[in-house]
């Protein structure tokens, strides 16, 4: 397994811990978790964009919170941090300053998606 291409996108220590979670009993667990993350997050990115376009700070906060946690769980720590910043804006009741963060989140999700897809068995 090559770590170089995804090392700037994923925390490989988190990825390795996730891989080891299933152990010998469930070696496919990593692939299942990744597939679930990719499917859910793709939908959540669309919801994040829609929430921003509607200037719905509450929805922005809620979706960003969900993505923050799931991203951290698969080692996408930069994506998690971006979501945290969006979550803070939403919690403050504003969408002011969120456009760049939402755009960067969508772009970075594509990078995370490609990196995780490359790691699946």
N, C-alpha and C positions, 0 to 999 in steps of 0.2 A: 504494500500500500504506500503510495506516494503522499507525503504530507505537505510538500512545498507549495503547490498551488493554492491550497485552502488555508494555509497557516495564517495569512493576513485577514481571513474572513471568519475562521472558526478557531476557538480555543481547543486545541487538540487534546489537552488534558481532560476537558469535559467530555469530548467525543469518546476518548478511550474509556473513561469511567462508565459512560452510557453503554458502550459495547460490552463491557465486562458485567453489566447489570444482569443480563440474561444468562450469563455463564454457559456451561455446557448443556444445561437443561433446556434453554430457549435461545439458541444462537440467532434466530430470526427476529428477536425482540428489537434490536437496533433498527433494522429495516422497517419494522412496523411503526416504531416511534417516529422515525424520519418521515415515513409516508403520511402519517397522521398530521405531523407538524406542517409539512409542505401543503397538504390539502387545506387544513384549517387556516394557515397563515396566508395562503393565496386569497382566500375569501376575506380574511380580516384586512388585508392590504386594500382590497376593493372597498370594504366598509369604511376604512380610515379615510380614503380619498373622498368617498361620498359624504362622510361626516364633515370633512373640511369644506367641501363645496357647498354644503347646506349651512355652514357656520354653526354646526351643532356641537358646542363645546362638551356637553355631557356625553354624547356618543363618542366623540374623539377621545375623551378620558377613558371611557369604558373599554373601547377596542384597543387602545394603546396599552392599557393595563394588562389585558389578556395576552397581547403579543409580547409584552415585556417579559413576562414569566416564562412563556413557552420558548421564547428565543434563548433565554439564559439556560434553559434545561437541555438544549441541543448544542450549546457551545457558541451560539451566535451572540457574543457579548456586546459587540458594537451595535447590532440591531436592537438588542435589549436596551442599551443606553439611549439610542434614538427614541425608542418608544417611551422610555421614562421621561424624556424631555417633553414629548407631546402630551403625555399623561399629566404632567405638572401644569401645562397650559390649560388643558381641559378642566382640571380640578379648580383652577383659578377662574374658570368661567369665561375664558377667552380663546379665540382662534388666532389672535394677533401673533404673528411670528411663526405660525405653524406651517405655512405653505412650503418653505424650504425644507423643513424637517420631514414633512409628509412625502415630498418628492424624493428626498434622500433615503427615506425608509423604503419606499417602493423600489428604488434602484438597488439599494443594498440587499433587499430581500431577494432580488434576482441573482445576485452574487452568492448569497447564502444557499439558495436553492440549487444552483449549479454545483457548489462545493459539496453539499450533502448528497446530491444525486450521484456524484462521482465516488462517494465513499460506500454507497450501498452495495450489498453483496449480490 
